[in-house]
Amino acid sequence: MINFERFTLANGLKVLVHEDRNTPMAVVNVIYDVGARDESPEKTGFAHLFEHLMFGGSVNVPVYDEPLQLAGGENNAFTTNDMTNYYCQLPVENIETAFWLESDRMLSLAFGDKSLDVQRKVVCEEFKEHYINKPYGDVSHKLRELAYTTHPYRWMTIGKELKHVEDASLQDVKDFFFKHYTPGNAILVVAGNIDAATVKELAEKWFGPIPGGEKYIRRIPAEPKQTAPRTMEVKANVPLDALYKAWHMSSRLDERYYATELITEILSGGGSSRLFQALVKEKKLFSNIECHHFGSFDEGLLMIEGKLVKGVQMKDAEAAVLEEVNKLTKEGISEKELQKVKNKTESMLAFEDMSLMNRATNIAIYELLGDAELMNQELERYQQVTAAQIQEECGRIFNENNSNTLYYYSNN
């Protein structure tokens, strides 16, 4: 059970405090309700660009990292299609340094052509390194474009194309900041050896004076139900042929999400999982294979991907994958196997909660989903999933008309 207290400042900033007296450290986590799904199709990659810009100096602090390091702290950030998260950890006696730094960049960045130019180059290099020049780097781009026709999940967090970030103007960047980086669009989580009264005092002092800004109202077009299978072939200079299959699945807040999560574990959770045992160990069709999903807030994708053993035909590899998912769909799962994956999930949740940083991040994410208390109900929701629900969800997901397949062939 993760305990927390919450309050909201007059400018709309939600603040949650998790007290842990067993550590000399504190975590300050600021999550903004903005991700790649909030971008215009003509200007993608902005949420991720901002993750970099937020370290390029704010209105009163020229360099973010230096004061934090002097206070014994460390920091990082991540962006997804659904959110942007900034976090730092430091000794609790220096926590006010984190409040000062985070509040200053929420107030305003030090917008300038030089900072934009530097971070734009960093992001463009990242795009080239990971998505253009890297073997199989374009897979996620192509799969998203194949699977989504309407929803902004059809582009990746890094952006749809390099040109969008290359052409980003200072005005574009300012507009994006003042639309999304407001107190009313943010959640502040403070965790560690500190009480709620102290956090409230510091939050009022440092974040209270920031203007609330206009509340951003999300209007995202829903993805129409897929009614026919979609396929794409790619030939590239990669070492091995690879198969990628993606199916639409429920949103993060749907009750069915928990059954889907367990399905990915049944199929691909380690060496004793079904796909590994049947297709890597026994039939030796794949050198590696995995099943996962993206945990998307809106309706996401469940994906099976694997590199084929040299000489194996793509049609044989795909038939073997479909045989395994059809087997799970038709025959279901025994209570013993279901309990095994539930036990594994319980261990993973418990291990995750051991870290103060993870607890703070999860409190922020669940509050963004609607209520941080959901975090304390997760285990129970997994435990309640039945074998019948697993089978029913398999039938819903692994429908041929719901499938998107990328055949990735090696030129070698």
DAZIGI-V893889 format. One line per field, one symbol per residue. psi: psi as a letter, one per 30 degrees, with the letter a starting at -180 (. if undefined). burial: + if it has 16 or more other C-alpha atoms within 10 Angstrom, else -. Layout:
psi->???
burial->???
This chain:
psi->jjkllllklfgfkkkkkjkjfgkglkkjkjkkikaffglkffilgeeeeeeeefggkaefjekeeeeeefgglllallkafflkkkklklkefgffeeeeeeeefeeklikleeeeeeeeeeeeeeeeeffefkkgfgeeeeeeeefkfekfffllefleleeeeegkleeeeeeeefefilefglkkkkkaikleeeeeeeeeeefefkkflkkkjkjkkkklkkfkkklkkkklilelkkkkkkkklllefkffeeeeeeeeeeegiafgleeeeefeeefhekelklkllfgkeakakkkkklkkkkfkkeeeeeeeeeeeeeeeeefakleeeeeeeeeeeeeeeeeeffkeeeeeeeeeeeeefekffeeffeeeeeffkleeeeeeeeeeehkefgkjkjjjkkf.
burial->---+---+++++++++++++----+++++++++++++++---++++++++++++++++--+--++--+--+-+-+-+-++++++++++++++-++++++++++++++++++---++--++--++--+---+----+--+-++++++++--++++++++++++-++--+----+--+++++++++++++++++++++--++-++--+++-+-++---------+--+---+---+-----++++++++++++++--++++++++++++++---++++++++---++++++++++-+++++++++++++++----+--++-++--+++-++--++----+--++--++------+--++-+++++++-++---+-++---+--++-+-+-+++++++++++--++++++++---
